[in-house]
Structures are given as structure tokens and as C-alpha cells.
């Protein structure tokens, strides 16, 4: 099959993934729309590896099994404060942007995932199609059930129901037109896509020890970029509890395992917290669209220092204004009131029911 998807580079940090990286590379080689004559570009930054991760990739490449990839393998060792996934993912994305620029396609797409992910053959194509109507695309993380016992799988489903309830509340109070339902809520390094030119414009991925993916998404949104949680884009992720990145997915999986095994408390913000947040964001959006008068912005809690930092005249759209303004206000909020998972889900369900048109009639 010939490619008509446009230029793209997949950028992958890999630390001690000799076992799982070959599976990812095979999945990338099976992506629809690419061929040996028109290969998919892939960069792997094998960082701080002690298990032969790079050798496993070279062996697979030498076997001819991934001849539909143009693979660039970078081995790197980071020390001290730079020894974390943020540095490695930034290196991979920076190299991907440089590759596209050298090819004369600076507006090509950068996609990033993790070395232990499972990808459907449609993953690249679905990302590129979603980028036609958004500036950054997050893929849904689907926890691999083959690695999960039934009790833990049921708990994962309950947590997902909570976050689905939060999105339903957003749809009722401040629906994002560029990210319509049905949508998921994930935008992590497991699956992100954006144009290389935009990546450069926002300063690249922040090289921080944890949360580097969310920080990149926030930078895009502060610049006015539309974030799309496309239901057609998903990856399967490992349920392992011994991860490669501090504070990453494995940390959350370990926490959930303790909840199921040991009865550890699992508390989340109550429904009223999300209602306040969403209504405040809606009010900020409305104020911007109505002209962002000083009086209206002061009434929402923004002082002169806030307005100077936000640069209201420099906001290209309401997305940029809301993200910049809400970050200022959120920094002054106290901790969100929390409750147990079942209580939190029930609270969201009750709140959603009260907001339905028939409930108001």
C-alpha cells in the first residue's frame, strides 16, 4: 500500500525495554499507509539501558522484519538531574523535528508513544486524520487485560467511569466544540501527536522528571491550540507495576493494585469540585468572547498582575485565554475536597441527572 498520509516521525524513549521494544517496532512496521518504498520514520532514544535494548532493535532491523521503517537508533546516557524520561522524550522529539526540517517538511507530524505500548495498524493514520482538525491529539490508554486480574480490571472500569462522569459534566456545562463527545480523557506520552512546526513554536517538550507530556499539551493550549481526544486513536498499555519512569503509569498501577489487594483508600475530587472548575472555565470563556473588559475579568478573580501575565491582547483565541487565566486562578485554590471512589461516582451521576433538561422541567 502506498502512503498518502503525509510526512510523520514516531519518537520513542526506551529504557531497559529489550523485551518489549521489538513488539512496538513490529507494530509500527505494520502501520497502514507505509511500505518499504515509502517507510515510516521512527526514532528510538535508548537511554540509560543495561539490558541490550539497542541490540534488540538492531537485531530486529537486521532480520528484515521491519523493512517498512526508516529507523534511527540513538543510544544516550543521562546522569544526575537529567536522568529521566523527560530528557529522553525531548531528545526523541527534537530529533524527529530536525529530521522533518531537513527533509523540507517542517509541518510534518511528530508522534510519540512508549516502548512498551501495543499499537493497532491504524494508529498513525488515525492521528494524522485527527490533526486535520486539531493542533494536538491525545490517544486513549487501554490497560492490557491480559496482564490484569479480574478484580483489578473491575477497579480500572470504576475509575474510568469516574472520569467519564467528569467529561459528561463538562459536556453539560462547557462543551468543547473542537473535542466533541464521544471522547476519552487521555493525553499522555503513551500517545501524542502534533505538527513539528508547532512543537518548535511552543519551545518543545519540557525536559522535566515527570509530567513532561502534560506540560507539552498545556504549552500548546496556552498558545491557543485545540486538544483532541480522538476516540479513533488508542494504545494498549502495560499494567505492570514496576515502571521505567518515576511517577509514570506504573506508579498509578501500583497504587490501584494496593487498593484491590490491601484495601488502601482511593480518593478522588468530589463532583462539586469539578462543577466549580468547569463553571469557572465557562465564565472565563464567556468573558473573553464578550470583549474581556477589565471589570468582568476582575469580577472573576483576576487582578492586574494576572492580566499582565496572561497578556489578554496576545491571546489568539478563547482556548489560550482560558488556559492562561485558569492556571493563575487554580494556583490560588486550596486542595480539592476528596471522597471515596464510589461516593465520587455517585455524586457525578446525581449532578448529571440534575442538569438534564427533563430534571429542570
CORLIN-V355293 format. One line per field, one symbol per residue. phi: phi as a letter, one per 30 degrees, with the letter a starting at -180 (. if undefined). A space follows every 50 residues. Layout:
phi=???
This chain:
phi=.dcbdidabccbdbbhbedceedddddddcddjbaddbdddbcccdchdb cieddddddddddidbdccccccccbbcbhdcdaddddddeddddddddd dddibdcdccbbbcdcdcbddcedddddddddbacbbccdccddddcbde dddddeddddddddddddddddcaddddbdddbcbcabddabbadddded dcjidddcdbidddddeddddddjddcccdddcbbcbdcdcccccdided dddddddddddciddbcbededdddddddddddddddddcjhdedddddd jccdddddddheddddaddddddddddddddcddeddcadeddddddddd ddddcdedddd
